[in-house]
Amino acid sequence: MTPQIATVGDRSEAPAPASRSRSAALIEAPQPTVAVIALWAFVVIPFLALLAAVPVAWGWGLSYVDLSILAVGYVLAGFGITVGFHRYLTHGAFRASRSLRIGLVVAGSLAIEGSATQWVADHRRHHAFSDREGDPHSPWRYGQSIRGLAKGLFFAHCGWLLKREPSNRGRVCDAGLWRYSRHPNYFFEWLVWVAYFVFALASPWGWLAIIGPVSILWLLLRVTGIPMAEEQSLRSRGDAFRRYQQTTSAFIPWFPKRST
Ligand SMILES: [Zn+2]
């Protein structure tokens, strides 16, 4: 009989990938009491502060309309994240009809935790690297001092939204819009400036607004935008990025060339 490690929880949690053994554990020993107390304080005090903010910011309290909007919004967004993004999209815990699927994604998006795709990618990474290097939701990444925990707690909740993960090191994103352009974000930002120019045409001397899109285009293509971003990508991603450059349009989205 093969020995098995008992697992708690449902089987829908993502299986551990082979790479788990390669990344370092962020904590080895049990957490010290002071760390646990600090964690509780970080969880409870902001919530109490929120309650205290109600009379301060609104005058004296909330009406039933306010409370109903809060309750409905909270439940919708909460189920959207826990049932939709987490159980359904990340772990495939159940099957859903097309309309339920769309409803869950819309509800989850109300929580303003980013796109469903990004959320699922981050959460799968969290399961793959739990409390190890590469886990976006571990509060232990900055050590066990109070300061480290405060930083870690912030990172686990919000900071991960802003930072690239080490498990992505050396990899090039060539999916979605990035399949057609190496810098679709710059391209669409530029289109916004083109739109200002078009609006401006309605007024006398409006054509002068052409300065906007032209100067932004020059900055993006020649000065700060693409040159600097690509320099950085070549340094951090090397050949993988060089191959990407050969096949994919730099700016205007276009079909990728076959790599040679
Ligand atoms: Zn999960």
Residues whose N, C-alpha, C, O or C-beta is under 5 A from the ligand:
A	BS01	ZN	none
